Each structure stands twice: as structure tokens, then as C-alpha cells.
């Protein structure tokens, strides 16, 4: 109770000191609507729904968490067709994805509330949820306390605790332990996550290892594939797709590409930076190595063996053209990115040693022989040489990758089996 009082007092002090900043933001059209929504203005009233419809409130922080939640939302809609499903998300990218891909399965998509006591109370009074599902992360004291105080079951889904987060949880256990104790059920991705939850003093019967929803989310991110010719690649050319790369990685990739072209002169490269705004920088880097670079963002005719995908939302469709995939954010300490889009298409996967944010998936793929780890340009060149020279090895790795994805398809059903008993049932349809 004392911690909660201190937390809210500190919030008031910060708000007073930062008030000019918030006022300036509120004057900008880009932020005005979301700030109002996050303060709880314009919320749909729970009274507008039939009294016999259970309301489930899901929260997903950003695009990655919303994407993970997609198959669970579809599963909830199938299991509880009359339920009112509301999703809140904190970022505009997550909100856009939900509007584009999930609107048909949801009753409302709303900005997430600020963790101000009055705002959280307003959200609860308007929505009156029967069940609250938190996807992966975004733990806020007032949210959890208000919902728990009103006896709303709280469930963490697709929960994970990274090594970095675990250090913080241990250091500030006096703060985090009470937050986690509000939950009725904690569904974790791995046994290691569950062990860390238990080590924080949480009851074992509240913890369940159910797997990673990202495996099932692939079905909800299927996009029409691009043909290689539509991207300007030569017919029958082997194509190396390097997705979601970060600063410091492109140099190693381009060095490896130069070496590989000596033995595989028809090899072409699709390079997709995580931040498309880095297109000019990467094109200049390629030019300094005498590598011609086509830019997807430039419609004029261009030539060269490298396509720079400096656009948003097209990488998944491009993996269908690939011979081999490299997953960026992993040669540098950026936590890696999701390799499942490539794996599901039967591609051999390469990545660096830094896959901390996708540790379980990277481990599953490696144990199955579907992925290999490389540390630098030399190892990247050697791994690519081995794969390009041996179609049989590529085929075996690709088959292993699709098998890993197929093996985890029941993850949604496992979550539903634990979640649904916590929600009051819908009445039978006449």
C-alpha cells in the first residue's frame, strides 16, 4: 500500500513538472487524438453491450505483441462468438496493424490508458471487463491493482522474461513481486521463463508453460508473395534475403556478398534494413564497395545485383523469393528478429549470436538443424558458400524449419484451455 501511494505521488510530481511538454504535444494533431484516448475520453460504454455478453480486455504494447496476439484473438472469437473483445495498444504502429488485420475479430480497438489512477478507474468503469489478458509485457501498477481490486481475473499470455529483464526484476523485487502476484494465471513461453516466475515467489499452480504464440501468428500474417521478376531479379538467380538489418551488420553482409560473387557470380542480394530511413546510408556504403544498388523506394529503372528494400511492410512477401535467409539484429547486440516467417517458407536460416529476444525459437530451429549461427563476415561467407554449393543441405534445413513450425501449431488451443475457464461463459445460441 505504501509503495502504491509513493508511486502515485511521484506520478503527480512528474506530471506537474512536465505539464508544458504535454500541453505542446496535445496541440499537435499527430498526438492529440491518442492523448485524449489514453486519458479515457470517448470510451465506449459497457452498458452498450448486452448484459449477458462477457467482455474480454486484451492489451498488447506494440506491433510485435499485437502480431503475437492475433491467433489468440481469432481463437477467442471462435470459442466465444458472442463475447465483446476489446484490444488496447500503446503505439500507433500496433494500432494500425490491429485495424488492418484484426478489426473483423474485435469489437473495439482503443489507445491504452496512461497508468494514472483516475484514468485506469475510468477505463474500468466504462468497460467493466470480465477478464484481462496482457500479452508478453507492459506491467503497470495502477492497471493491475485496480483490476485485481475489482476481482477481474488477470492473465499473462505469451509471457517471457529476458536475461536483461530478469536482472531488473531481481534487483527491484520489492516492486515487481507484488505486480506479478495480481495475476490469476501466468502463461510462459519456456520452462526457463516459468522457473524465473517461480523464483520470484509466485505460486506454482498459477504458472503454465504453454509455448510461444508467435508460431501460430504466422497464419495471420500471410501476405501475397512477390515474384522474383517483379523485384527485378534475374531469372533462376539464387537470392540471398537479409531481413531487418541494423547498423554495423550491412558492412559484414556486403563484404560476404563480394566474396560470394567470386564463386557464385549469379548470386543476388535483397537487403532490408530494420529502419527504411537508412536507405541513403546503406546505398552509399554499397557504392563505396563498388556494388550497384537498386532501391525499392525509387520507381525509376535501376540496375545492379542488390535490391535495397527501403520500404515498410514488404519483407514477409520477399522471403518467398529467397534461396537462403539471414535474420538481422543478431550480428550486433540488438536482440535479433523473428525468424519464423523465413522458416515457415522452408528456408535455411542464418543468424548471428544475438538472438536474445527470440531465444526459444532460435534454439528450436538450431536443435532441428534448420538454422546456423554465424559471428562475422568470415563465418557468414563460409556458411553461405556451403549452402549455395549444396542444394540437398538447403532442402534438409528447409524441411526441418517447416517441421518446427508445424510442431507448435497447437499453442493457441493450449492457451484457450487455460484461459476460458476464467471467463464467464456466453449463453447458448438458440
VOTORLO-62267 format. One record per residue (C-alpha): x, y, z. Coordinates in steps of 0.02 Angstrom, whole numbers, plus 50000, padded with zeros to 5 digits. Each point is the difference from the previous one (the first is absolute). Example, Ala and Ser with C-alpha at 12.3 -4.5 7.8 and 13.67 -1.06 7.14 Angstrom:
2
506154977550390500695017249967
% end
This chain:
430
500005000050000501425011950044500864996249833498395003749905499805016550093501805005149964499844994849817498465010949974500775014650094501534999049888498864999749848499165016250055501685008650023500614994349828498375005649918500115017250078501805002349944499684993449824498325008849973500685012249868500634985349896498324991250007499095016049952501135002249848499724982049948498125001950020500045014549877500754989249864498704990549894501144984749996499844997550188498385008950045498824985649967501094986750082500305010450156498135002750020499684981549974501374995150122499205011250131498384990249979498985012949906498784993349872500014982150066498574988549947498844996550145499854982250061498145003250020499885000549811500314981249992498744987050053500154996050183500244981549963501525002849888501664997450089501285013549964501824995349977501285013850002501654995849914501515011450006501504999049883501385012950012500535002149818500034992149828500964984450053498844996250146498435003649895500654988049868500294986750133498255002650067499174998049829499764981050005499395000850181498725013349953499394989049857499904985250118499015009950129498795005849866499734982049943499764993750178498945014750062499115006949846498845011050105501365007350111500515018249991501865000649959500945016350028501835002649958501065014350065501715003949931501265013350045500835004149834499295006649838500854985849902499124987050108498355009249980500185000549809500404981449991498494995950107498865010749892500654992349840500084981750052498924997150154498525012049991498814986349942500324990050160499945014550123498595011050063501135014750040501835004849975500505013750124501555009650055500704992850162499685010350157501365009850085500394992050168499175014150095498864994150139498515010349944500234995149818500114981550039498445001250109499105008749856500484986049881499384986850121498365009050035499635002149816500554982849941499664989350154501014985249934499684982150054501784994849955501635009249965501364992449889501725008049994501084994849852501844997050042500445015950095499505017950051499714998550187499225015550079499635001050187498355009549993499304989449858500324983950091499515006350172498345007549945499494984549901500534988050138499095010350132498414998249899500294981249989500304999749812501044984549957501685005449929500934988549880501745002449926500104991649830501564996049900501005005850150501895000749992501385006850111501595004749907501674999250088500035019050007498255001050074500404986250124501445010250070498825014750025498654989250079501254992850123500745016950043498305008050029499054984750062499125010650132499135009149856499724986349871499494985450112498375008550055499605003849816500164981849948499004994050150498465008849931499914987249859498824985150007501014991049865501725002749923500214991149832501844999549952500904996049838501354988950075500424989850155501395012550037498735014250006498934989650118501484996650114500375018550012498185003450044500074986850136501635007150066499085016450032498914990750125498484997749887498904984950032500414985349887498154996649963499865017249921501414996649874499784990249839501274996949861498945001049842501225004849862500215014949887498505007649912501155006949865500004982649922498135001149974500035018449949500754995249832498294994949937499385017850032501445008649910499904990849834500225012449858500024997249811501814995849955501015010449878500664991649844501885001949980499745007949829498845013150074501445005550111501215001149854501004984250036500714989849857499084983849954500634984850097501265010450099500324994450179499375013850117500675003550174498735009650106500715009150152498545006450103499875013350136501835004650002500745012650124501465012249990501634990450003499284984749911499915006349822501895001449987500224981650044498604994949881500705009949855501774993650032499344982249998498985003649843501545006349908500964984150042498534988749957499795007849829501744993849954499394982050012498155003149965499975014249873498104998849975499625002650185498905015050038499635008450167498445007550076500495010950148498595006150112500535011850140498935000250157499895018949980499585004049817500575017850030501794993649993499854996749813501135014449946501344994950125500004981849945499995004349815501535010950030500854985750093499674988149855500645013049878501625001750098500274981449967499625002149813498354990750020498535006449898498435001650104498185001249944498835008550123498224993950019499435017550049500605007049832498814995949857501225004749861500864985549907501594994550090501314986549978501124990150117500054983450095499365007650163498225005350039499885011550150498274997650076499855017350076498104998750017498824994650139498994983950009500724990649850501324988650077498834985450035499454999549818501825000349944500534984550098499054989649871501365004549873501454994950112501224985849983500745003350172499445012250137501055009750124499135007550153500655017150048500215008150170501034984950048501805003749948499885015350112499255000250175498235004749947499104984250059499654993049827498364999149905498694986749969500664986349884498334991149984499405008649841501534993249911499924983050087498164997549956500445001849816501274986050012501555010849991501684995950079500295013550132501605008750052500145012250145501305007550115500304995850184498835013550067498274992149991499535003950180498255006249958499624984049904501064988150103498744985750005499625000749814501855001149953500364985150114498594989749924500615003449823501824996450044499584983650088499004994549848501435004149883499015013949917501105014850049501845003950019500885013450102501365010949925501035013150091500775010949865500305002649813501194985249989498774987750079498585007449899500984997149840500444982150049498204995650047499295007549841501304991349894499534983250075498145003049971500135006849824501134985649948498854986250065498135000349957499744984150103500585008750159498875014849963498544988249974500314990750164500135016250098498435006849919499014984250038500605000550180499445018250014498224996549941499914985050117500455011050149498625012349956498724986149976500464992150167499445015550096498345003349916498984994350152500635014550107498365009849983498964985250057501134997950151499725018250048498114999049976499894984550109500725009950147499195016949965498184995749962499604992750173500415017150074498695008949895498154999050030499224990349855498935007249863498194994150000499604986249878499475005749829498194995349966
% end
